[in-house]
Structures are given as C-alpha cells and as structure tokens.
Amino acid sequence: MSTPEELRYTEEHEWVAVREAGTVRVGITEYAQDQLGDVVFVDLPDEGRRLDAGDVFGEVESTKSVSELFAPLDGEVVAVNTAVGDSPELINSDPYGEGWLIEVRPDDPAAVEGLLDSEAYQRIIEG
C-alpha cells in the first residue's frame, strides 16, 4: 500500500497535503479506498463551511458500505473536488491525485505537524 512520505495522515484513513496557498488538500488513503471497494457516490460539503477537527464533513459510498469522512483540522472549506461527484471512481483509481476531496484553509497551519507521518500511518494499517 502506498503512503507517500510528503503527506500527513489521520487514524480515520485520510491524507492531508500542504498546498502553496496555505491551504491543505484532503482525501482518503489508498488503504481506505481498497477497503471500501468500488466507490459509487461521494457526498461533500459546500465551500465556505466551517469544520472543527473530528467533524463529519461528508460520506463515501461504495458497493460494500458507506463511510463517514472526518475533518483532520479546524478550518474553512475553500474548494471541493466536483470531479469526484461526477466520477467517484477517481477515488479508487487515483486516491492521492485526481481523487482528492476538499481543500481547507486551516485555522492553525502548524496543526498539520500534529497528524501522523507516513511511517506512523503505515504501522496502523499493518496492525
């Protein structure tokens, strides 16, 4: 399972990538999409929505189950990947690229450092 070293991770199997504009991009990990199976529907929040870390911000529905998405940080949703709404299979085919979910402007950009690094996340998924 791929866990790119430049990303940060949550125990809920989401990844966070710091962007140049001071925002962070959020998606679900390769492990999560593999566990879900074929993704058929995604429900994402509207731009402008405020999130607190741990808030449910949407759902991913697959042929196997429905999984909630949890905010990794406090902040405001500044972009939503509408492409995954039209083509949810992008989450399966490219979870760290075209299958991203939302971008958030974090209240505290340094909070990203408190998330799991690749090595720590790898230990979680290997059990």
N, C-alpha and C positions, 0 to 999 in steps of 0.2 A: 504494500500500500504506500502510495506517495504521500509524504508530509514535507512539502517544501520548507527549507530552513529559514527563508526570509519572512515567513508568515508566523502569526501567533494563533493560538488555538484555545477553545473552551472545552470543558468536560462534556458539554452538550453537542460536541462534534461540529462546531462551527469554526471557520477560519477568519482571520482579520488581517488585512493588508493595509499598511500605511500608504496613503497617496500623497502626491506632491502638494496638493492644495490644502493640506492639513485635515483632510477627511480620511476615513477608513472605509474600505470596501469589505463587505461581509458575505460569506457564502457557507455552504455546508461542505464538509470534507469528502474526499474520495471514499473513505471508510463508511461515512454516513450514507452516501448515495448507494454504495454497494449493499449495505444492509437493507435499505429501503426497497431496492429493486427498481423497476421501471417507473420513473416519475411521470405522472399523468396530469397533475394540476398543482399550481402554486398560488397561494393567497398572500399578498404582500401589502404593507401599509402604504398610505399616501405620503407623498413628500410633505415635509413640514411637521410630521408627527413627532412628538417628544417621546423619548424612550428612557427608561431607567434600566440599569443593568439587571438582567433577570426577567424583565417584562417579556411576555409573549408578544411577538410582533407579526406573526403570520403562521402559515401551515404549508407543509409539503405533503401531497397525497401521492401515494404510489399504488401499484397493483396489489401490494401486500398490506399497507397500513397508512394511517395519517399521523404525521409527526409535527409537533409544535416547534416553532423557531423562537429562540430566546435572544434578547439583546445582550451583546457581550459588554457593552459600555453604556454609560449615561450620555445622551446627546440627542441631536435632531436629525431625522431622516432628510437628506438633501438630494438623493437620487434613488430611483427604483429601476431595476432592470426589467423593462417591459418585454424584452425579448423572451425571457423565461415564461412569461404569461402566455405568449403566443406559441412557444416551443419549449415546454417544460423538460423535454428530453435533453436539452443543453446541460442540465444539472448532472445527468448521467455521463454524457459524452465529454464534458469539459468543466468539471466542478471548480477548478481553480482559475478558469479563464472566462469564457463566454457564459458560463453558468452561475456567475455571481448574482447576489440577490439585491442588496441595498448598499448605499453609501451613507455614512453617518458623520456628522461633524461632532466629535466628542467634546463634552464639557471640559474634560481634563485629558489632553493628548497623551500625557505621561502614563495614564491608566493602562494603555496598551502593554506597557512593560510588565504589568502585573498578570497578564494572561500567560498561558502555557507556551513554552517554546516547543520546537519540533520534537526534541528528544523526550520531553516530559509527556507530550501527547502520544508519542509512539509507545511509551510504556503503558499508557491507559488502554490503548486499543489492542495491545498484545496481551493484556491481562496479567 
